[in-house]
Amino acid sequence: MVTVAGVVVTFNRLEKLKTVIASIEAQTHSVETLFVIDNASTDGTHEYLADLKTSVPLHVVTMTTNSGGAGGFAEGMRRGYASGADHVWIMDDDCYPQPDALAALVSGFESAVDELGGDVPFACSVVKFTDGNICEMNNPVPTWDWGRLLVKGQKSVMVTACSFVSVLIPRWAIAEYGLPYSEYFIWFDDREYTLRLSKRCPGVQVLDSVVIHDMGDNRGVNFAMVDGKSLWKFAYGVRNEASWQLHHRGLLYFLEFGARLFVSLHRGRVPLRLRAILLGKWLNGITFNPAVTHVKTKA
């Protein structure tokens, strides 16, 4: 049987984490090992995990400081790869996989490989909100020929990028493309990484693999929404995407991103002080350029 290492990154969401772990235990395709990356939580998560007995092998990694989602996923994927599993299955601590979500991912991935070849780099789930509607911020980016597998009778569509809310990544892709940029801390780490993986071949979204994302409000994200409370997240997102646009695509893409940022902030009537901060983060992208971290492979 195909072996899968599960990875959940958590920070101060103990009650939701309990549901995530129970959902993983209930999978019809069991995970070989479940790695829970605790990003220095302060809500009793550490104590709870220390005494937890699970039906799947559990390995808890307690980070000394909060490394953000990006750092947590990088650490979890590194450990999942080192476990020897065929795939690493990653998700947030508010993602509740339906019982057959992993089985469908594995099957859908294998069917896509049969049709497209061995370069398929990931498979992601359909992400629903708690009310059954599509989760607005977790829709993957389709290819121009997204229905190529559908017409072959498969239950998958082809995509180039997705969020880290239930993604199955084969071992070879981690070995070849390395880990997400832990320096990103939060936001755009998932988009950058899946775009990196899909340079040679698209990934797939498996339509009968479903997870529930128990996030606060079901709405997408755009720069017109910036306020004092959300500024810190947008600041990371702007810096990270600006860096990627400049250092991985080119100067014109960097300038175009800056123009889009400026227009969106203006249209959203974002306070001038917040606009100035985010435009400064855009400029930070010039010097911010992390390097890919590769996993250690056996000779």
Secondary structure, DSSP 8 states (H G I E B T S, - for coil): ---EEEEEEESS-HHHHHHHHHHHHT-SS--SEEEEEE-S-SSSHHHHHHH---SS-EEEEE-SS--HHHHHHHHHHHHHHHTT-SEEEEEETTEEE-TTHHHHHHHHHHHHHHHH-TT---EEEEEEETTSSB-GGG--EE-TTTTTTGGGT-SEEEEEE--SSSEEEEHHHHHHH----GGG-SSSHHHHHHHHHTTSS-EEEEEEEEEEE--SS-----GGG--TTTHHHHHHHHHHHHHHIIIII-HHHHHHHHHHHHHHHHHTT--HHHHHHHHHHHHHTTT------------
